[in-house]
C-alpha cells in the first residue's frame, strides 16, 4: 500500500507505474479526500474506498478505470461514505449480480453442485441481461422480463433458468444482502414431461448393428453401454477403471443425479463391450478422449446422428429418439422382462418409484394383452354377442 497523494486525472492515472505480474497492487490516495483511492495492479486500475467509522473499518470496490470515469466513482464513493456514517450502509448492498455470482455463487457451485458446468453455462445468459444491475435493485419485474425473453426455449429450459435465478437470489438473502428473493411468486411454466419414446426390439437390434459398424468405436460403445445398462450417458462417459470391479461384474458410481453412490451390474454383452474399450484406453478413463489430453469423451451426439441415419436407411426407424431414450428403453425392457418395478427402480438408481413409472412402463401391446386377460378373469363364462 502507498501513502502517495495524487490528482485523479487522466494524465496522472495513465502515467502510474504498474506492478509486475504476481506482485501486490499499490493504492494511491486522492489529494482532496484520501479515503478515495486507485488500486493499481499489473492488469487494471480499480476505484476503491477505505474508511474507519466508529471503530469499524470499511472497504468497498466500485469499478475499473477507464471504464468507470472518476466523476461517477466520486459520486458513488461519497454516497457510500454517507451511508456508512448515517447507518444506512448494508454490507454487500453495492454488489452487482455479476460480482455476487463471481464472489459467492460460483465458488459455492464448484464445491457443491454435481453439474457445475451446466450452472456456469446458464449464468452466461443471465449475466448478459442482469449482470450489471445491483443485487438490491433486481425486481420481480426484471426476473419475469428475463424469463419472457427466453421465448425460443422449451418450457422446461425456461424453468431451469428460473431455478438458477431462485438459487442465486436465495443465496443473496442468506448473505443478508436482500430481504426477499425477487424470484418468489414467479410461476413456473407448465412442462410436458411425459415422454414415452422407447426403441422397439427391431430398432434396438438395428441401433446396435449400426453402432458396431461405427468408425468412432469409443463414442459408439458409450451409446451401446447406456442401452445395455440403463446408465445415464453422463455417468457412462465419465466411467473410470477405478470404478470397475476386478471381474468387470459391476461398477460403483461415486455420485449420480440422486446425489448418492450407485452400483451398476453388467450383463455379459456389457462386460465384453467394456473389455474392448479398456484395450484401447490409454489412461484411467474407460472412454478416453483422443482430442483433449487427459479428458473423457464429450457427449456422443454426432455419433448418435450417424447411427440413426443408418437405421433410417434400413427402414428400422419409427421416429426420432434421444440419447436419454436409451436409458428409458433399458428400463422399460427390464420391466417387461421381470414384471418388477422395484427391481427397475433400484437398477436405474431412482430415489422414488414414481420417477421410475415415468421411465419404465408397459407398451401398448402389453397393455392390450393385460386388458384382455383382465376381462377373461372377471367374466370367464360370459359370452359377448
Steps between C-alpha positions, in 0.01 A plus 500: 500500500624851418453824693548700180243777446420574135250676278248269336517626145565318175861613462603394851309171497640392163855571621476289817759215505355150488623225738641188338280196439446320829607800708268667750291794382576857611239748625526872423291746701316801366639834616158648580370197693748219586209260558455484123775291343624342179625142538759434229588142401680350203179474298257769625438816702206457739309770688470422874404672824647438843376665818467443871182598680413445866774243548417296185692485174316509167625411154305515176596438137312691228637442152806531280658793320449607223171306471366694799570871482628675811189719516280190532730345758510826696120514517458137606787523749348795684163324509670193646674711768172674582322165534767373739488811716119509511473129581316425174786296352436130463794274419484379146225742402714643218585164348387444143343169402820414311720580802281299736499207261879509462579550868233283665290282270778372276725367782191340659408328174851363449488344845141376522338460156526166323445673166711811543552538123126539441474753785784700346349475152166642613674786678636639172156574358380645830802727545460654155163637609523543878873493574552878526199562726553517874367197684287732715345662191377184326120475514245234420424694182866463396482125560179461302639716220808281471297177503264639236802574279570126486200438275704287261570239769275221623296550815727256680811698404343829610414339834862393543609863457239602756643241741848643440380852584310379803813332637715805426273746682424262787875506565483881501228475765716261704787751482262772623547710187129500422200416715279333240574283198366681189432163335248411770148500360606459137301208365674220318390407151308179443733225384414201290724248672312197378739327263422154377753447221668164531666294231323190379698174495545545126629855550729395783659230284544745211647757739761256631582374152573847369682599820730200462578610144580858611855619421500694828511189716536679836197725451286219364596275791392766749158514334464122502601478866223746587250274321639181657509632857252787523779730623470872436734598220679742733586212733602282207752739346653585841550134592853424626700181551500559875119481506498152343500177696803278433286247312305775318178371651402846620601863543459726801399849397610737782240764413181486294219747433329394823809612692580148612741230396363216288627160399427399141504131407608399152358234271739285296462716186577809711810332645628413152444857387693642797789258442534622141505862617761429767730350237517831313485727807836663581405658835253455788195585291309211349399736218804728457503803273747485214467877448529643851789350691405367841125540442220255430292521182234764452130416455489276190229698320659486153544125531135467604392691189703273273356186659145630460571586137603140441185374673287718275671363191418145615137588571547420870416844635155583640580859591756726666642402838761653729802358677303502826235281335757218502476502881121506478508207258711294740264573791187413303656178366598399854146560626354285224759226560471491880157648579669661804500881506692506829780311331498754217503785751809363672672422171447855366593656833175692547431629849124463453297243311281779357803614298546147372137492388577784260797309357387141493150396402321238302461568131164502324514135396555389859225729627261356243591147603454591865155647428394182319629281783319713760162471325545126462577472873198712597255328267637154425166352389329800343460497125478840331272512196 
